[in-house]
Amino acid sequence: MKVVAAIIENEKNEILCALRSPSMAIPNRWEFPGGKVEKDEDIYTALEREIEEELDCTIQTIALHNDSIHEYDTFIIHLIAIKSKIVEGTPVAKEHSKLLWLKRENLDSLKWAPADIPAVELLVEEIIGESRGRF
């Protein structure tokens, strides 16, 4: 299953995190919002559509963040995380239990869906790399 996820950063350098609702697969875990890529749809169009549907806002995709495969008990997910920014609207949790803006250094304080962990680790590594580069 090919899935896209948005790494949305705001002007305060916070990342948007979404809590999966109890009715979703992998319930009560945090993830980056997004969803399945439909047949004949490219990953960027799919992500823009999913964010419009899930969060009621419009994003602009910026760059590929990471690409990973995770094997759950009953399915395999190919997760493609894409850095994005909001260009219209304010995110509203239509499918998720909660939305939260967090600084990169605090991302690992949440209980993430396993497929999202490589993207989280890379975001945290980026901030560590930036701080090391300042000296």
C-alpha positions as CSV (number, residue, x, y, z in Angstrom):
1,M,0.0,0.0,0.0
2,K,1.5,3.3,-1.1
3,V,0.8,6.1,1.4
4,V,1.9,9.8,1.4
5,A,2.4,11.9,4.6
6,A,2.8,15.6,4.9
7,I,5.6,17.1,7.0
8,I,4.0,20.5,7.5
9,E,6.1,23.1,9.3
10,N,4.7,26.5,10.4
11,E,6.4,29.9,10.8
12,K,7.3,29.0,14.4
13,N,9.3,26.0,13.1
14,E,6.8,23.6,14.6
15,I,5.7,20.4,12.8
16,L,2.0,19.3,12.6
17,C,1.3,16.0,14.3
18,A,-2.0,14.1,14.1
19,L,-3.4,11.6,16.6
20,R,-5.1,8.6,15.0
21,S,-8.6,8.2,16.3
22,P,-9.7,5.0,18.2
23,S,-11.7,3.9,15.1
24,M,-8.6,3.9,12.8
25,A,-6.1,1.1,12.2
26,I,-3.2,1.6,14.6
27,P,-5.4,3.7,16.9
28,N,-4.2,6.4,19.4
29,R,-0.8,6.7,17.7
30,W,0.6,9.9,16.3
31,E,1.3,10.3,12.6
32,F,2.0,12.8,9.9
33,P,-1.4,13.5,8.1
34,G,-1.9,12.1,4.6
35,G,-3.3,8.9,3.0
36,K,-3.4,6.4,0.2
37,V,-2.2,7.2,-3.3
38,E,-5.1,6.4,-5.7
39,K,-4.5,4.6,-9.0
40,D,-3.0,6.9,-11.7
41,E,-2.3,9.6,-9.1
42,D,1.2,11.1,-8.5
43,I,2.4,11.4,-4.9
44,Y,2.2,15.2,-4.8
45,T,-1.4,15.4,-6.1
46,A,-2.4,12.5,-3.7
47,L,-1.0,14.4,-0.7
48,E,-2.7,17.7,-1.6
49,R,-6.0,15.9,-2.0
50,E,-5.6,14.0,1.2
51,I,-4.8,17.1,3.3
52,E,-7.8,18.9,1.8
53,E,-10.0,16.0,2.8
54,E,-8.5,15.3,6.2
55,L,-7.6,18.8,7.4
56,D,-9.7,21.1,5.3
57,C,-6.7,23.2,4.2
58,T,-4.6,23.6,1.1
59,I,-0.9,22.8,1.1
60,Q,2.0,23.3,-1.3
61,T,4.5,20.4,-1.5
62,I,8.1,21.4,-1.2
63,A,10.4,18.4,-1.3
64,L,10.6,14.7,-0.6
65,H,11.6,14.1,3.0
66,N,12.0,10.3,3.2
67,D,10.7,7.1,1.7
68,S,10.4,3.9,3.8
69,I,8.6,0.6,4.0
70,H,7.1,-0.8,7.2
71,E,5.6,-4.3,7.6
72,Y,2.7,-4.5,10.0
73,D,1.1,-7.8,11.0
74,T,-1.6,-7.7,8.3
75,F,-0.2,-5.3,5.6
76,I,2.9,-3.5,4.3
77,I,3.0,0.2,4.0
78,H,5.2,2.2,1.6
79,L,5.3,5.6,3.3
80,I,6.5,8.6,1.4
81,A,6.9,11.7,3.6
82,I,6.9,15.1,1.8
83,K,7.8,18.5,3.3
84,S,4.9,20.9,2.7
85,K,3.5,24.2,3.8
86,I,0.0,25.5,4.3
87,V,-1.0,28.0,1.7
88,E,-4.7,28.4,2.6
89,G,-6.8,27.6,5.7
90,T,-6.1,26.3,9.2
91,P,-5.9,22.6,9.8
92,V,-9.0,21.0,11.3
93,A,-9.0,17.5,12.7
94,K,-11.8,15.9,10.7
95,E,-10.7,12.3,10.9
96,H,-8.0,12.5,13.7
97,S,-8.7,12.8,17.4
98,K,-6.3,15.7,17.8
99,L,-3.8,17.9,16.0
100,L,-0.7,19.3,17.7
101,W,2.1,21.6,16.6
102,L,5.5,20.5,18.1
103,K,9.1,21.6,17.8
104,R,11.3,19.0,16.1
105,E,13.3,18.4,19.3
106,N,10.0,17.3,21.0
107,L,8.7,15.0,18.3
108,D,10.1,11.9,20.0
109,S,8.0,12.6,23.1
110,L,5.0,11.2,21.3
111,K,3.9,7.6,20.7
112,W,4.2,7.4,16.9
113,A,2.7,4.9,14.5
114,P,5.7,2.6,13.6
115,A,5.6,3.5,9.9
116,D,6.1,7.2,10.8
117,I,9.2,6.7,13.0
118,P,11.8,6.9,10.3
119,A,10.5,10.3,9.2
120,V,10.4,11.5,12.9
121,E,14.0,10.3,13.4
122,L,15.2,12.1,10.3
123,L,13.5,15.4,11.4
124,V,15.2,15.1,14.8
125,E,18.6,14.4,13.1
126,E,18.2,17.5,11.0
127,I,17.9,19.7,14.0
128,I,20.9,18.0,15.6
129,G,22.9,18.5,12.4
130,E,21.9,22.2,12.3
131,S,23.0,22.8,15.9
132,R,26.4,21.0,15.3
133,G,27.0,23.1,12.2
134,R,26.7,26.4,14.2
135,F,29.9,25.8,16.1
